[in-house]
């Protein structure tokens, strides 16, 4: 697989992931004073995440399936091995 194709697939996946929900920061956070020992407690920010609404359902559909014709050699005949390239 080409590098640009793989990079495009990763970018598309990241875009879909990031646009799949809405994230709002509801509270500012702060970090403790850092010295040789820490003073205070960690107060991480709070986030309110609303996931996207997804409607899932089923639909009845008629699909035309192609006919496959496989010609197998007789069981007593050896199958030729292709020559190495």
Residue, then its C-alpha position, 0 to 999 in steps of 0.5 A: x500500500x502506498x504511503x500517501x494512501x495509508x496517510x489519507x486513510x489515517x487522516x480520514x479515520x481521525x477526522x471521522x473520530x474527531x467529528x463524531x461527538x461534541x466535547x465542551x470544557x465545563x471547568x478549568x483545571x489547575x495543577x499542583x505546585x511542583x517542588x521536591x514534594x508536591x503541595x496541593x491536590x490535582x484538580x483536573x478539568x471536567x468535560x461534558x461529552x455529548x456523543x453523536x446521535x446514530x439511528x440504526x435500522x434495517x432495509x429489505x433489499x434484493x441483490x443480484x448475485x453473479x453465477x460463478x462457474x468453476x471447472x475443477x480437474x478430475x480427481x485422478x489428474x495431477x494439478x500442474x505447479x506453476x514455474x518459479x519466476 
